């Protein structure tokens, strides 16, 4: 008995659905790239801080009013707090 069997599904969306799916794919990719850049920046910083996905999610929920471009220019307050906490502890 196979527990992990892969399944494939084929979609045939109409034009409106295809446009929406494409938009969602672009949004998901942008969020993924933003989170990855944030983690890379934190790790390459002075204290090699590791950010967990739950922390990033909580921080993104606090800043929902800001635009994506605004948030990408500088690190989040959570990252900064973790870095400064690590610096002051040593």
Backbone as a chain_set.jsonl record, in Angstrom:
{"seq": "XXXXXXXXXXXXXXXXXXXXXXXXXXXXXXXXXXXXXXXXXXXXXXXXXXXXXXXXXXXXXXXXXXXXXXXXXXXXXXXXXXXXXXXXXX", "coords": {"N": [[0.834, -1.178, 0.0], [0.668, 2.099, -0.983], [1.463, 5.047, 0.608], [2.186, 7.655, 0.019], [1.237, 8.858, -2.674], [1.562, 10.557, -5.674], [-0.495, 12.971, -7.23], [-1.883, 14.314, -10.16], [-3.427, 17.153, -11.471], [-5.284, 18.743, -13.965], [-6.0, 21.981, -14.985], [-8.479, 23.959, -16.557], [-8.859, 26.913, -16.909], [-11.026, 29.748, -17.51], [-10.597, 32.89, -19.281], [-10.765, 35.009, -17.381], [-10.368, 33.663, -14.94], [-7.827, 32.615, -15.392], [-6.329, 34.962, -15.487], [-6.648, 35.845, -12.846], [-5.42, 33.7, -11.449], [-2.796, 33.982, -12.374], [-2.204, 36.493, -11.322], [-2.297, 35.903, -8.571], [-0.156, 34.117, -8.43], [1.994, 35.813, -9.029], [1.835, 37.528, -6.815], [2.303, 35.754, -4.676], [4.916, 34.962, -5.279], [6.242, 37.427, -4.983], [5.874, 37.932, -2.23], [7.23, 35.726, -1.155], [9.86, 36.216, -2.106], [10.368, 38.65, -0.821], [10.291, 37.886, 1.903], [12.406, 36.058, 1.914], [14.564, 37.738, 1.219], [14.55, 39.349, 3.471], [15.24, 37.504, 5.478], [17.805, 36.758, 4.586], [19.139, 39.224, 4.762], [19.038, 39.634, 7.549], [20.534, 37.471, 8.458], [23.032, 37.929, 7.323], [23.772, 40.165, 8.641], [25.407, 41.763, 11.439], [25.118, 39.979, 13.688], [24.237, 37.506, 12.786], [21.441, 36.72, 12.786], [18.669, 34.576, 13.03], [15.579, 34.382, 11.523], [12.364, 33.299, 12.13], [9.577, 31.838, 10.374], [7.075, 32.239, 11.588], [7.55, 34.513, 13.129], [8.039, 36.383, 11.123], [5.543, 36.39, 9.916], [3.878, 37.387, 11.966], [4.954, 39.944, 12.207], [4.411, 40.982, 9.662], [1.659, 41.109, 9.739], [1.242, 43.192, 11.505], [2.068, 45.403, 10.06], [0.261, 45.897, 7.936], [-0.924, 48.131, 6.779], [0.999, 49.546, 5.396], [2.655, 49.982, 2.228], [4.051, 47.513, 0.032], [6.51, 48.233, -1.136], [7.384, 50.221, 0.613], [7.859, 48.811, 2.975], [9.926, 47.161, 2.168], [12.218, 48.658, 1.965], [13.57, 49.048, 4.383], [14.694, 47.118, 7.23], [12.459, 45.149, 9.23], [10.978, 46.073, 12.382], [11.067, 43.962, 14.14], [13.239, 42.402, 13.295], [15.288, 44.252, 13.701], [15.061, 44.567, 16.471], [15.747, 41.986, 17.369], [18.385, 41.872, 16.5], [19.626, 43.994, 17.914], [19.164, 43.137, 20.516], [20.772, 40.881, 20.584], [23.272, 42.082, 20.281], [23.487, 43.687, 22.559], [23.47, 41.766, 24.54], [25.923, 40.562, 24.451]], "CA": [[0.0, 0.0, 0.0], [1.442, 3.333, -1.089], [0.884, 6.138, 1.386], [2.483, 8.927, -0.634], [1.113, 8.783, -4.129], [1.397, 11.886, -6.267], [-1.637, 13.107, -8.127], [-1.816, 15.471, -11.041], [-4.709, 17.683, -11.913], [-5.169, 19.711, -15.034], [-7.022, 23.016, -14.92], [-8.834, 24.64, -17.8], [-9.549, 28.135, -16.494], [-11.379, 30.691, -18.565], [-9.663, 34.016, -19.309], [-10.809, 35.742, -16.11], [-9.746, 32.821, -13.922], [-6.399, 32.544, -15.696], [-5.759, 36.24, -15.07], [-6.606, 35.843, -11.386], [-4.388, 32.756, -11.028], [-1.509, 34.601, -12.668], [-2.017, 37.551, -10.334], [-1.973, 35.251, -7.295], [1.191, 33.561, -8.536], [2.929, 36.936, -8.918], [1.793, 38.005, -5.429], [2.978, 34.752, -3.842], [6.348, 35.045, -5.561], [6.738, 38.67, -4.385], [5.929, 37.743, -0.779], [8.315, 34.775, -0.894], [11.136, 36.886, -2.331], [10.528, 39.64, 0.239], [10.628, 37.173, 3.143], [13.743, 35.502, 1.746], [15.511, 38.849, 1.308], [14.575, 39.762, 4.876], [16.018, 36.509, 6.217], [19.206, 36.863, 4.163], [19.672, 40.454, 5.345], [19.21, 39.429, 8.991], [21.61, 36.517, 8.703], [24.307, 38.535, 6.936], [24.064, 41.289, 9.52], [26.497, 41.565, 12.389], [24.934, 38.913, 14.662], [23.72, 36.288, 12.153], [20.129, 36.468, 13.386], [17.775, 33.717, 12.271], [14.186, 34.789, 11.671], [11.421, 32.211, 11.868], [8.421, 32.219, 9.553], [6.013, 32.743, 12.46], [7.908, 35.881, 13.491], [7.806, 37.216, 9.943], [4.101, 36.493, 9.717], [3.356, 38.306, 12.98], [5.411, 41.293, 11.862], [3.714, 41.44, 8.456], [0.287, 41.42, 10.123], [1.247, 44.493, 12.159], [2.313, 46.472, 9.095], [-0.562, 45.714, 6.746], [-1.307, 49.393, 6.179], [2.067, 50.063, 4.552], [2.778, 49.333, 0.922], [5.144, 46.544, -0.02], [7.747, 48.957, -1.41], [7.805, 50.931, 1.812], [8.387, 47.844, 3.937], [11.116, 46.493, 1.67], [13.375, 49.534, 2.013], [14.293, 48.908, 5.63], [14.313, 45.904, 7.95], [11.335, 45.305, 10.151], [11.356, 46.358, 13.762], [11.357, 42.689, 14.793], [14.617, 42.05, 12.952], [16.147, 45.198, 14.397], [15.022, 44.25, 17.902], [16.514, 40.77, 17.598], [19.801, 42.185, 16.314], [20.114, 44.816, 19.024], [19.158, 42.307, 21.712], [21.966, 40.049, 20.502], [24.449, 42.916, 20.462], [23.555, 44.141, 23.944], [23.692, 40.628, 25.43], [27.321, 40.124, 24.426]], "C": [[0.879, 1.243, 0.0], [0.745, 4.45, -0.324], [1.059, 7.479, 0.674], [2.407, 8.778, -2.148], [0.825, 10.182, -4.665], [0.205, 11.874, -7.213], [-1.458, 14.37, -8.945], [-3.216, 15.862, -11.462], [-4.45, 18.719, -12.992], [-6.326, 20.69, -14.921], [-7.26, 23.601, -16.306], [-9.59, 25.922, -17.448], [-9.954, 28.977, -17.698], [-10.43, 31.893, -18.44], [-9.604, 34.778, -17.983], [-10.121, 34.946, -14.997], [-8.24, 32.723, -14.139], [-5.696, 33.828, -15.264], [-5.627, 36.306, -13.548], [-5.536, 34.889, -10.866], [-2.986, 33.315, -11.262], [-1.196, 35.694, -11.661], [-1.632, 36.957, -8.977], [-0.557, 34.691, -7.313], [2.232, 34.665, -8.387], [2.985, 37.445, -7.472], [2.531, 37.041, -4.502], [4.489, 34.814, -4.044], [6.959, 36.298, -4.922], [6.864, 38.541, -2.871], [7.076, 36.809, -0.41], [9.665, 35.464, -1.031], [11.41, 37.934, -1.257], [10.957, 38.964, 1.538], [12.034, 36.588, 3.063], [14.799, 36.595, 1.858], [15.65, 39.331, 2.749], [15.416, 38.79, 5.707], [17.503, 36.586, 5.86], [19.848, 38.089, 4.793], [19.952, 40.257, 6.828], [20.38, 38.501, 9.26], [22.97, 37.119, 8.373], [24.67, 39.724, 7.805], [25.091, 40.872, 10.573], [26.339, 40.325, 13.27], [24.373, 37.623, 14.085], [22.408, 35.841, 12.789], [19.32, 35.565, 12.465], [16.342, 34.136, 12.567], [13.308, 33.607, 11.305], [10.223, 32.731, 11.083], [7.29, 32.795, 10.404], [6.283, 34.181, 12.876], [7.67, 36.83, 12.319], [6.316, 37.422, 9.712], [3.5, 37.484, 10.706], [3.735, 39.742, 12.658], [4.673, 41.825, 10.646], [2.266, 41.79, 8.763], [0.196, 42.78, 10.797], [1.362, 45.621, 11.151], [1.48, 46.369, 7.847], [-0.923, 47.019, 6.062], [-0.259, 49.946, 5.228], [2.097, 49.331, 3.22], [3.996, 48.44, 0.934], [6.477, 47.252, -0.246], [8.271, 49.689, -0.197], [8.448, 49.967, 2.79], [9.683, 47.223, 3.456], [12.363, 47.365, 1.804], [14.194, 49.379, 3.281], [13.828, 47.658, 6.371], [13.175, 46.175, 8.915], [11.842, 45.55, 11.563], [11.687, 45.071, 14.515], [12.805, 42.281, 14.536], [15.577, 42.96, 13.707], [16.2, 44.892, 15.885], [15.846, 43.008, 18.204], [18.008, 41.04, 17.473], [20.347, 42.979, 17.494], [20.128, 44.023, 20.324], [20.417, 41.428, 21.729], [23.238, 40.847, 20.738], [24.582, 43.326, 21.93], [23.812, 43.004, 24.914], [25.16, 40.223, 25.48], [28.25, 41.125, 25.077]], "O": [[1.728, 1.416, 0.874], [-0.419, 4.759, -0.578], [0.175, 8.335, 0.726], [3.428, 8.593, -2.811], [-0.049, 10.889, -4.164], [-0.057, 10.888, -7.901], [-0.937, 15.372, -8.456], [-4.063, 15.022, -11.764], [-3.487, 19.482, -12.914], [-7.482, 20.291, -14.78], [-6.339, 23.714, -17.115], [-10.799, 26.017, -17.656], [-9.323, 28.932, -18.754], [-9.554, 31.899, -17.575], [-8.525, 35.146, -17.52], [-9.372, 35.514, -14.201], [-7.467, 32.745, -13.181], [-4.586, 33.78, -14.734], [-4.613, 36.77, -13.027], [-4.813, 35.234, -9.931], [-2.095, 33.136, -10.431], [-0.061, 35.814, -11.198], [-0.73, 37.467, -8.313], [0.162, 34.783, -6.318], [3.237, 34.483, -7.701], [4.063, 37.757, -6.966], [3.297, 37.471, -3.64], [5.251, 34.726, -3.081], [8.064, 36.242, -4.381], [7.853, 38.991, -2.292], [7.811, 37.072, 0.541], [10.526, 35.313, -0.165], [12.551, 38.095, -0.825], [11.887, 39.425, 2.199], [12.774, 36.622, 4.046], [15.819, 36.403, 2.519], [16.746, 39.679, 3.191], [16.214, 39.215, 6.542], [18.36, 36.49, 6.739], [20.967, 38.016, 5.3], [21.003, 40.675, 7.315], [21.142, 38.725, 10.2], [23.953, 36.85, 9.065], [25.784, 40.238, 7.705], [25.573, 39.739, 10.569], [27.337, 39.673, 13.576], [24.057, 36.712, 14.85], [22.292, 34.713, 13.27], [19.294, 35.774, 11.252], [15.943, 34.232, 13.728], [13.506, 32.986, 10.261], [9.902, 33.918, 11.129], [6.62, 33.738, 9.984], [5.356, 34.986, 12.966], [7.165, 37.938, 12.497], [5.885, 38.516, 9.35], [2.695, 38.331, 10.32], [2.924, 40.653, 12.821], [4.339, 43.009, 10.602], [1.696, 42.673, 8.122], [-0.824, 43.458, 10.676], [0.803, 46.696, 11.368], [1.959, 46.729, 6.772], [-1.205, 47.016, 4.864], [-0.588, 50.734, 4.341], [1.622, 48.201, 3.106], [4.881, 48.605, 1.773], [7.472, 46.906, 0.391], [9.484, 49.77, 0.002], [9.485, 50.281, 3.375], [10.482, 46.787, 4.284], [13.475, 46.839, 1.759], [15.411, 49.563, 3.248], [12.708, 47.19, 6.167], [12.969, 47.307, 9.354], [12.995, 45.265, 11.884], [12.505, 45.09, 15.434], [13.511, 41.864, 15.454], [16.56, 42.496, 14.284], [17.268, 44.952, 16.495], [16.572, 42.979, 19.197], [18.806, 40.505, 18.243], [21.418, 42.664, 18.014], [21.018, 44.217, 21.153], [21.046, 41.258, 22.774], [24.185, 40.336, 21.336], [25.684, 43.31, 22.479], [24.324, 43.24, 26.008], [25.596, 39.605, 26.451], [29.459, 40.899, 25.133]]}, "num_chains": 1, "name": "protein.A"}
